[in-house]
Amino acid sequence: MRIKAIITGSTGMIGKGLLLECLESPDVESVLVINRQPVGLRHEKLTEVIHQDFFDLATLKEQLTGFNTCYFCLGISAAGLSEDKYHRITYRLTVNFAETVLALNPDIIFCYVSGAGTDSSEKGRIMWARVKGKTENALLARPFKKAYMFRPGFIQPMKGVRSRTRLYNNLYAVLKYLYPVLKGLPAYVTSSDRLGQAMLKAVLKGYDQSILESRDINILASG
């Protein structure tokens, strides 16, 4: 199998880290990125489509056809958002995109970037965790060939990628000096390149769990 991938969110830290791994991998045949802003990369494998409204994908159906993998890395911080607004972007937009690519590519594998602490019960006190859990559950209920939910904790940016979230960048400015110690905690810490490698290997080799925490991500990346 050679991967023909759709990637959303490739201007963010996780999505761009994944995109770099895809472009370097001989197991990836082609990559389509759907962004609101240009990613700023050129490569013979890469096709980019700039699209503003991810709730209206009608004009993209031809471009979204012919793929075996979708990596959904698009997301926003819950900081300062109401639950309704966060739910609209995190749940409704994601599920809309997922259902569209599934209808066009019935044998597609879907990989979703969630986060450590996601609440699969959908009943906890933390708003973002409930909404992420609801999104994961909805994706796992769809008839994809396979679906994997990635829940990284702290991510070390590699290969020049950078988060678009100011809060994360501020946190990283402090924690980067502790990374040599933190990386000894594989249950909580990974890196952008290892996450990208794990996302490729989940599609190429499979994994025995549908939900991958940081420890699983590091195991899969090293395998």
N, C-alpha and C positions, 0 to 999 in steps of 0.2 A: 504493500500500500504506500502510495505517495500522497502527502497531504495537499489538498486544495482548500485553502482556508479563507474564511471571512473573519476579519478582526474589527471589533468596535473599540473605541477608547484608546486608539494607538498614539494619541498625543499625550496621554498620561504616563505616569511612571511604570505601571504594570503592563499596560498595553504596548508601550514602546519597547520595553524590555523584551516582551514576547516577540514583537515584530523583528527585532534584531536577531533573536535566536532563529526565527523562521527563515530569514534571509540568508543566514549562515548555514542552515541545515540542508544537506543533500536529500533528505527525506521529504522536503517541502517543495512541491512543484510550482505552486502559485499562491499569491496572497492578494486578496481584495480588502482594502481598508475603507471603512465608511466613517467619515469624520465631518465635524462642523468647521474645522480649520485644517489647513494643510499640515501634514506631519513633517515635511521638510526633508524627505529622503527620496532618492531615486535608485531603482534597481530593476533589473530585467524581469524579476519575478513579481514585481509590485505594480498593482493598479490601485489608484486612489480615486474615490468618489466623494465629492463634497456635497453634503446633504444636511439641511437645517432641521427638518421636522421628522423625527424618528417615529412619530405617531402616524405619519402618512408615508407609506412605503410603496404606494401604487406605481410610481414612476421608476422604481428600482427593481421591479420584479425580474426583468430580463438580466440585469447585472448580477442579481442574487441567485441565479440558477446555475447548477453545475458544480456544486461544492460538496465535499464530504465532511467538513469540519467547520464549526463556528465557535470562535472564542469571543465571548461577550465580556469585555473589560471596562465598559462604560459605567461610570458611577459618580455619585456626588457625596460630599460630606453631609451628615445630618445636622451639623452645627448651625443653629439659628433658624432651622426650618420647622414648620408645623408638620405634624404627622401626615396630614392630607397631601401637602406638597411633596414630602419625601416619598410617600406611597406612590404618588403619580409617576415620579421619575424612576424610582427603584423597582416597583412592582409592575405597574401598568405598561410602562415603556419597554421594559425587559421582556415581559410575556408577549407583548404585541410583536416585537422583533422576532422572538423565538418561534411563535406560531407562523409567522410569515416565511421564515427560512425553512421550517419543517414542511410546510405545504409545498414549497418549491423543490425541496431536496429530502424526500422521505427517508433516506438512509443516512442522514447526517448525524454526526456526533456533536453534542453541544457541551461546551465548557463555560462555566460561569464563575467569575471571581466574586466571592462573597467576603467573608472576613472572620477572623477569630472572634468567638463569642456570639456568633449567630445563634438565634433561638429557634430551634426546629419545632418547638411546641406552639410557637406563635402567641404565647400567653404571658411571657415575662414582663417585667417592669420597664425594661430598656426599649425605647421606641424603635431605634434603628435595628436592633437585634430581632425584634418581632417581625418587622417588615422584610428584612433579609431572609428570615426563616420562612415566611410566607412565599417569598419569591423562589427560594430553593425548592420548597415543596411543590409549587406549581410546575416548575421545570422538570422535576423528577417524575411527575405524574404524566407528562407528555410522552408520546410514543417515539422518542428518539431512538436511534440505533444504540447509543449509549449517552449518558449524561453524567458529567462530573462537576461537583461543586468544590471550588478551591477556597480554603479559609486560611490565608496567611495571617500571621501575627505581625511582628516587626519585620520590615523589609529593608535590607541594605541596598540602596541604589547602586548599580554597576554600569560600566560601559557608557558613562556620561548621561544616563537618564536622570530625570528629576521629577519629583511630584509637582503637580499643579495646585496642591493644597498648602496654603501658607502655614497652617497649624502643623502639618506633618513636617514641613521643611524646618520650622522652628524647633520641633522635637528632635529631628535628626541632627540638627546643628549641635545639640547637646550630647545625644547618644552615640554619635559616630566615633567618639573617642573611646567609648566602651565596647565597640563592636568586637574587638579581639576576644573580649570576655563573653559578650552576649552570644556569639556564634557557637559557644559551647553549650548552648541551651536549645537544641534542635526542635524541641517541642513548641518553642515560642518564636524562633528567629529563622529567617531565611534571607535570600537575596533575590534581586530582580532577575538575574540570569538563571539562578537555580529554579525559580518559579516558572520561567519560560521553558526551561528544559523539561521540567516535570509535566507541563501542559502538553508538550510535544509527545513525550513518552506515554502519557495516558492514552492518547489517540493511537499511537503506533503499537503499543504493547498491551494496553489495558491495565486495569488496577482492580484489586478485589474489593474496593470500597468506592461508593459513589461520592462520599464526602471526604475530602482530603484536608486534614489540618497541617500545620507547619511540619510536624514530624513526618507525615506521609509524603509531603512535597519534597522534603530533603532526601528521604529514602528513594523515592521514584527518580529524582534527578541524578542520584548517584548510581542507580542500577544499570 
